[in-house]
Amino acid sequence: MNFSYYIAKRYLFTKSKNNAINIITIIASVGVFAGALALFIVLSGFSGLKEFSLSFSNEFDPDLKILPASGKTFSFTAEEEKKFTEISGIANYSKVIEERVLLNFKNKNLPAIIKGIDRNYLNVNHIDSSLVAGTWLNQSENQVVIGSNISRKLSLGVMDYSGMLKIMVPRPGKGQITDPTQAFNTKNAMVIGVYNINEDLNAKYIFAPFSLAQDLLEIQPNKVSTIEIQLTNAEAESKVKEELKNLFGNENIVLKNRIQLNDKLYKMLNTENLAVYLIFTLVLIIALFNVGGAIVMAILDKQHNIKTLFNLGATGREIKRVFFLQGSLLTFIGGILGLCIGFIIVLLQLKFDLVMITPTLAYPVKIEVENLIVVFFTIMILGVTASYIGATRVGKVLRD
């Protein structure tokens, strides 16, 4: 067995005659253990919050979205659609028409965005799972599905036969309007369902059949606002993007994946996660330098033993390595124990909902291998650094 490792292990697990040294070592061990435990739980909590926050947008946004590079629509002819369906990596796609509209119901007005969707839409986005009332659209009827906020503001419920929802949009064209009644295109529709995703989306979008939106906006049959795509797998994204650019022309379209569609949300969540990690790392630096202090105290306590080892032929480097390994072992054992207990606590939260945000919503957590690796290496780098600084005290003892 390696000489330095053998001595370091003996020093680590053997009690000192000086009780103060034992207390300092215990404090250092608890600091490493608590630091690893706390950092892993916090990072797991943020991973859970990130997944929880993104679950709402993931319910609404596709894997890939094609938007016009300029204007509000782009061409999607039958020939292009045929080539489109031959692209490998695309599992499903849906043609969509989007435009701002004015909603009117019983003298109440509200701006919104109409989203005209085709029959394939639910194969790309399973938004029907967000319905809190009613059913999904029938493409052959003048029906709409509205957000819960729109429903509340207009006092409009599902299948309200007391009046139809009026959807109005300025009529396209040029020149002066002579007849105000001809200024808007108007469609009457029955509210068939109400969805609930989040506050922003609930107050913004209404879903309508593709043909209704097309007629309302007077859009040509070969024009669409966006095409939403479900990929067969994430690895296919780059290849699909390349083929789509070749099909439509790189200057005619803009391609965005789910992250790019929610770039502000992703940046905010990642920034918060990094800020918390750095704050906890600062706390860990303070806590783990107790390891350095414990090593210095151990060196002072073992001055006689150090000189004996030196006189027996051990080099200064070997003796320094003894205390360096002692601190590293303390960090390793404390970090592993902290990670194990932290893993168990997070697992218990996942299984038994120990901490609740509301009576029905448990605090979201997520176990990620990345967090385990980040915590372990953070603890080890800081602990090893502190051990190395503490072990340099050996040189002074040998010189005295």
N, C-alpha and C positions, 0 to 999 in steps of 0.2 A: 504494500500500500504506500502511496506517496507520503513522504515524511511530513510536509507542510499540511496536507489535507488531514492526516491522522491527528496531529497536534491540534489543529483548528477545531476538529470535531470534538475532541476531548474538552477543550476550553469552552466550547459552546454548550455542551450538555452537562458540564460539571459545575456545581455550585461553588462560588467563591467564599472564602472565609469572611470576607468583608461584605456585610449585608447591604451596604449602600450600592456596591457594584451589582449585586443581584437585582436590586430594585431598578437601577438604571437600565439593565439589560431587559428586564420585563417590560418597562415602559417603551423601550425601543421596539421590542417584539410586538407589543400591542399597537404601536403606531403604524408599523408595516401592515399588520393584519387589518386594522380598521381602515387604513388608507386604501388598500386593495378592495376591501369589501364595499366601502362607500363609493369609490370610483366606478366599480362594475355595476352597482345598483343604479347609480345616476345615469350612466351611459345606456343601460338597458331601458331605463325609464324614458330617456329621450328617443331611443329607437322606437319604443312603443308609441310615444306621442307623434313621432314623425309618420309612422305607418297609419295611425289613427287619423291624422290630419289629411294625409294623401288619399285615404280610402274614399273620401267624398269626391275628390277630383277624378280619381281613377274610375269611379262609377260613371262619370260623365264624359271623360276624354278618351279618345281612341289611342291605339299604339302609335299610329302615324296619321297625320292630317295633311292633305294637299290644299293649299290656299292660293288665290291668284296673286301674282307678283305686283299687279297694279289693277285698280278698279275693284268691282265687287263680285264679278263672275269671270269664269274662263270657259273655254270651249271643251266639251267632252262628247265627241261624236260617236256614232255607232261603231265606226271603224276603230277609233281609239279605245273604245270600251272592249272590243273583241281582243285587241292586243293586250289590254290591261288585264283581262281575266287569264291570260296565258303566262303572266309573270309568276314565277315560283316564289314562294315565301308569303304570298297573300292568302290568308285563310278566308276572310270575308271583307266586303266593302259596302259602303252606303253612300249614295248621292244625297247631298244636303243643300237646301237653299236657306240663307239667313238674311234677315233685314230688320231694321228698326221699324216698329209699328206703333200705332196708338190704339189702346183698348178702350172700349166704351161699354158700360153696363149700367143702365138705369141712371143716366146723367152723371156717372162717375167715370173719370178718365184716368188712364195710367199708361205711361210709355213702357214698352217691352221690346223683346226681340223674338220674332217668329222664327221657328226652326222647322222648315218643311223637310220631312224625312220620308224615305221610301220603305218598302217592305223589308229590306235587309237590315234596317237600322238596329233592331234588337239582337241581331247576330254579332254586331260589332260592339255595341254598348248595351249592357243588361240593365238599362235604366228603369225598366218596368218593375224591378225589385224594389224601387223607391216609392212606388205608389202607396199612398196612405188612404186613398178613397177612390172608388170607381174602377174602371178597367182601362186597357190601352186602346190606341186608335184603330179604327177601321178605315183603311185607305180609300174606300169607295164612298165615305160619308163626310159631310162637313162637320168634323169633330176636332176638338183640341184637348190637350192635357196641359194644365197650368200648374205653376208652383204654389205652394201653400201660402206664401206671402202675398202673391197676386190674388189668390182666393180670398184672403182676409181683407185686403185693402178695397177690393171691389164688392165685398159681401156676396160673393158668388160661389155657390156650391155645385156639386155634381148633379147633372141632369136637372138643372133648374129650369122648369118649364114656364116660369113666370116671365122669362125674357131671354133673348138670345144675346150672346156676346158678339159685339161688333168689333171687327178688326179693320182698321183703316190705315192707309198708307198714301202719301202724296202720289198723284198720277205722274208717271214719267212724261217728259216732253219739254218743249221750249215755248216761249212766248207768254204774253199776258193772259191771265185767267179772267174771262168775262163772266162766267157763271160759277159762283162759289160752290154750288152743289156738284160741279164736275171736277173739283180740285182734288178729291180723294177717290181712290178705289176702295170699296167696302165689301167685306164678306161677313155674313152672319154664320156663327158656328155654335154648336152645343158643347158645353164642357162635359167631357166623358170621364175625366180622371184628374186627380190632384197628386202631385209628387212632392217629396220632401228630401232634399239632398243637403243643402246648407243655405244660410241666410242670403248669400249673394246670388246663387243660382235660382233660389226659390222666388226671388223678386225680379228676375231678369227674363227667363225664357218661357215661351209657350211652344208646345210641340203640335204640329199640324200635319196632315197628309201632304205629300210632295206636290200633288196636283193642285191642291187648294192654294198653297203658297205660290206656285207657278202662275196660276191665274190671277191671284191678287196682285202680284208684282209685275205681271206682264213680261215674264222672262221667257225667252225662246226655248224650245224643247231641248236643244243641244247645249244649253248653258247651265252651269251649276256654280254655287258659291264655294262649296268645299266638297272634298271626297274624304270620308273617314274610313280608315283601314285597320283591320285586325290582322296581325302578323301570325304566322305559324309558330314562330319562336323569336326571341329577342336577337339571336345571332343573325337572323335574316335581314335585319334592318338596313345595314349598309348596302347590301346587294340590291334590295328592293328600291332604295333611294336612287341608286345609280341608274337602274332600269327606268324608273319613272321620269328622271331628268332627260333620258334619251327619248322617251316617248312624247313628253309634252314640251320639251325644250327648257333648258335651265333658266332662261330669261323670262319664261312665262309663268312659272309656278314657284311657290315657296313650300318647302317640306319641313314639318315640325313634328318631333316625337313628343311623348307625354311630358318629359322633363322640360322641354323648350316651351310647351304650351303653358306650363306653370313655373316658369323660371324664377319669378319673384318669390313664390312660396318655397321652392327648393332652396334658394339662396338664403332666405330668412331662417329656415329650419337648420341648414348646415352651419350658418353663422352662430346661431344660438348653441348648437351642439359643440362647436369649437370653443366658444367663449366659456361654457361650463367646464369643458375639459381643461382649458388653460387655468381657470380659477382653482379647480381641484388639484391640478398639478402643482400650483404654487403652494397650496396647503400641504401637499405631499412632500415637497422639497423641505419645508420646515419640519415636518414630522420625521422624515427619513434622515435628516441630519442628526437626529437622536442616535441613529445607528453609528455615525461617526463619533459622537460623544461617548457612546458605550464602548467602542473600540479603544478610544484614548484612555478611558478609565481602566479597561482591562489591561492595557499595556503598562500603565502605572502600577497596577496591582501585581503584575507578573514580572516586574523589573528583575527580581532575583532569578527567576526561571529563564528570562531572556539572556542574561549574562552567562548562566550555566550552559544553555544551549550553544551560545557563541563560543564558549571555552571548549565545548565538546566537539567543535568543528563545523557547526552550522554557520552558513554565511549570513550576512545581514539581509541579503535579498530573500533567502529562504525564511528567515524569521519574520520579515515584513509580510511575506506571502501568507504566513500562518494567520496573522490577524486580518489580512485582507480577505482570506477565505472564510474566516470566522464571521465577518460582517456580511459577506456574500451569501453564506449558508443561512444566516439569520433572516436576511431579506428574502431569499428563495422560499424558505419554509413558511415564513409569515405571509408572503404573497400568495403562495399556493393555497394555504388554509383560508385566507381571505376570499380568494376567488371561489373556492369550493362552497363556503358558507353563503357567499353572495349568489352563486348559481342556485343553491337550494332555496334561498329566499325568493328569488325571481321566479323559480319554478313553482313554488307554493302560491305566489301571487297569480300566476297563470292558471293554476288548477283550482284554487279555492277563493279567489277574489278577496284577499285579506284587507286591502285598502280600497275604499270606494270613493269616487268623486261625487256621485249622486247615489241615491238608494238603488238605482238600476244600472249604473255604469261604473264598472271597476276601473281603477287606474291602469291605463294601458302600459304594458311592458313587453319587451321582445328580447329573446336570447339570440345573440349573434356571435359567431366565432370571431368576427373582426374585433368586437369589444373585448373578448377574452385575451386576444393577442395584444391589443393596444394597452390594456391594463397591466398585463404581465411584463411587457417590455418597458413600460414607463416605470413600474416599481423596480425592476431589475437595474435599469440604467441609473436611476437616482440612487438606489441602495448601493450598487457597486461603486459609484462615484464617491459617495460618502464613506464607504469602507476604505477606499484607496487613500482618501485624504486623511482619515484617522490612522491608517497603518503607517503613514510617513513619520509618525511620532517615534517609531522604533529606532530610527537613526539617531535621534537625540539621546535616547536611553543608552545606546551603545557608545556614544561619544562621552557620556558623563562618567 
